[in-house]
Amino acid sequence: MPDEEFIGVWPCNHLGFSYVDITPELAELAYRLDIGCTIYDGVGRKYQKST
């Protein structure tokens, strides 16, 4: 993740950061809660779900 993008998402990061790849769990949580999210996996791929 580029530094500029990291700085851009910092204020809205409510779920926190993790040092392991929990992408599937975060995506499932966002779906169940019906919330929007932006998730970066362990290799930097970006996943988004709009609200």
Beta strands, then each sheet from edge to edge (+ up, - down):
strand 1: 37-40
strand 2: 46-49
sheet 1: 1+ 2-
end
